[in-house]
Amino acid sequence: MYKVSKKTYETVMKACREQCVLCGKTYPLQLHHVCGRGKDLTDNPRNCVMLCMNCHLNIVHQNLKKYRPILLEICKRIYEEED
């Protein structure tokens, strides 16, 4: 299993304004890999967003395919703002 570095976690938290990108809750937050977390994607902040525990569970266990295009668009938007 691949782990996310502290730097990547902090970058994603900052880019997501320390809140869930779907509902805006600020606690408890979990890092979500939009396109999986293989070796090449795990430490890439542009593949990650912050989600609250409820949104994360909903996406991972119920509606991943429904939310992937939405999360990809959110990633694109939040990381373009940083450039």
Secondary structure, DSSP 8 states (H G I E B T S, - for coil): -----HHHHHHHHHHTTTS-TTT---SSEEEEETT---TTTTT-GGGEEEEEHHHHHHHHHT-HHHHHHHHHHHHHHHHHHH-
